[in-house]
């Protein structure tokens, strides 16, 4: 019996770090941390870092240009 071949499929990422989001938005990591501190951007504390959901990013971007 032949072995099955498995395709690699892209798994959608559901959370991003402040560093990843800063790269996507072309801003500094400090700006992302400021938005989190000011409660403009919702994020969940995970250890020493933050996890930012797609929903939180969408809500944040609906405010227009937050920077």
C-alpha positions as CSV (number, residue, x, y, z in Angstrom):
1,X,0.0,0.0,0.0
2,X,1.4,3.4,-1.0
3,X,2.0,6.0,1.7
4,X,-0.2,9.0,1.7
5,X,1.2,12.3,0.7
6,X,0.3,15.2,2.9
7,X,0.1,18.8,1.7
8,X,1.4,21.6,3.8
9,X,-1.4,24.0,4.3
10,X,-1.1,27.4,5.7
11,X,-2.7,27.6,9.1
12,X,-4.2,31.1,9.7
13,X,-2.6,32.8,12.6
14,X,-5.0,33.9,15.2
15,X,-2.8,36.0,17.4
16,X,0.2,38.2,16.9
17,X,2.9,39.6,19.1
18,X,3.5,43.4,19.3
19,X,6.7,42.9,17.3
20,X,4.8,41.1,14.5
21,X,2.0,43.7,14.5
22,X,4.6,46.6,14.4
23,X,6.1,45.0,11.2
24,X,2.7,44.6,9.6
25,X,1.7,48.2,10.3
26,X,5.1,49.8,9.6
27,X,5.3,51.3,13.1
28,X,7.6,50.9,16.0
29,X,7.1,48.3,18.7
30,X,6.9,51.1,21.2
31,X,3.8,52.6,19.4
32,X,2.1,49.2,19.7
33,X,3.0,49.0,23.4
34,X,1.7,52.6,23.9
35,X,-1.6,51.6,22.2
36,X,-1.9,48.6,24.5
37,X,-1.1,50.7,27.6
38,X,-3.7,53.4,26.5
39,X,-6.3,50.7,26.1
40,X,-6.7,51.6,22.4
41,X,-5.5,48.1,21.4
42,X,-6.7,45.1,23.4
43,X,-4.1,42.4,24.1
44,X,-3.8,39.5,26.4
45,X,-0.7,39.2,28.6
46,X,1.1,35.9,28.0
47,X,4.1,35.6,30.2
48,X,6.3,38.6,29.6
49,X,4.7,39.4,26.2
50,X,1.3,40.2,24.7
51,X,-0.9,38.2,22.3
52,X,-3.1,40.4,20.1
53,X,-6.1,38.8,18.4
54,X,-7.3,39.4,14.8
55,X,-10.5,40.8,16.3
56,X,-8.6,43.3,18.4
57,X,-6.5,44.4,15.4
58,X,-9.6,44.9,13.3
59,X,-11.3,47.0,16.0
60,X,-8.1,49.0,16.4
61,X,-7.8,49.7,12.7
62,X,-11.5,50.8,12.5
63,X,-10.5,53.9,14.6
64,X,-8.9,55.2,11.4
65,X,-5.2,56.1,11.7
66,X,-4.4,55.5,15.3
67,X,-0.8,56.6,14.9
